[in-house]
Amino acid sequence: MKLIITAELTQGYELWKNLFLSTDSKREEYGVKVLAYGHPHDNENKMYQVVEVESMERMQEALQDPVIAKLRTDAGVNLDSQEVVFLVE
């Protein structure tokens, strides 16, 4: 299953990107594969990710992992602004 995830960033894109890349092994543990990520050309306070997940259950487990949850907030992800789009394959 492929997803597009977007959220507002309170501390800018560079901090988010550095912390996002530092969690590759944690994502791998939950079967989350990153296909692409980035920000709009004129807005470094918003990020987009395209990921492929084994299942929504595994994705939910990943999002509830305390290490991942802390990294997301440390990276400035405004959790209230997060949106997920499920892509049809």
Secondary structure, DSSP 8 states (H G I E B T S, - for coil): -EEEEEEEBSS-HHHHHHHHHTTHHHHHHTTEEEEEEE--TT-TTEEEEEEEES-HHHHHHHHH-HHHHHHHHHTTB-GGG-EEEEE--
